[in-house]
Amino acid sequence: QVQLVESGGGLVQAGGSLILSCAASGRTFSSVGMGWFRQAPGKERNFVAAVRWSDGETYYADYVKGRFTISGDNAKSMVSLQANSLKPEDTAVYYCVADTEVGRTWSISEVYEWNYWGQGTQVTVSS
């Protein structure tokens, strides 16, 4: 069973930065890609960023594009998210995700696409 463990969340002032990290616990695994979702209180879980290992392509939600950067190491089953210029609306629980099932399409912004999820790490941005 794949277990994803996030770290790096915390409290930061608006305009500040954080680095979120995610690693597989116990063993590495083969995946199509890894990424991040987030969920603010009372809101749906939303896509943030993803990386596809086959070509290194990265994807970002419009609301983080230019501020967040995803990177990772497929061989180590690790992914990180550099979050800069943080805003109070970035406050949420951030979840690491992995997709280990090859399909005809890759609907990265859809929750159902990702079959492994971490427990989440809280990011709070104060104004």
C-alpha positions, 0 to 999 in steps of 0.5 A: 500500500502506498502512503504519502506523507506531507510536510512543510505546512505552517503559518506565514504572513501574506507575501511570504513563502513555504515549501511543501514536501511529499514522500512515499512512506515505506517504499517507492512506487511507479506513478504516472505523476504526482501533484497537489490539491488543496481544500479550504474550510467549507469548500471543495477540494481543488487542483493546485499543480501536477507533474507528469513523469514521462516528459516532465510536463508541469501543470498549474491551476490559474490561481497559483500560476506564476507563484507556485512551482512543482518539482519532484523525483520519480525515482524517489517518489517525491514531490515538492511545491514551492509556494511564493507570494502567498495570499490569505486565500491560499489558506487551506489543507494541502494534499499530496496526490499520486496517480499510479493507473495509466489511462487513456486520458489524464484528468489532472484537475479531477479528484477521481484521477488520483488514487493515492492521497496524503493526510494533508498539511495545513497552510495558513496565510495571515493578512 
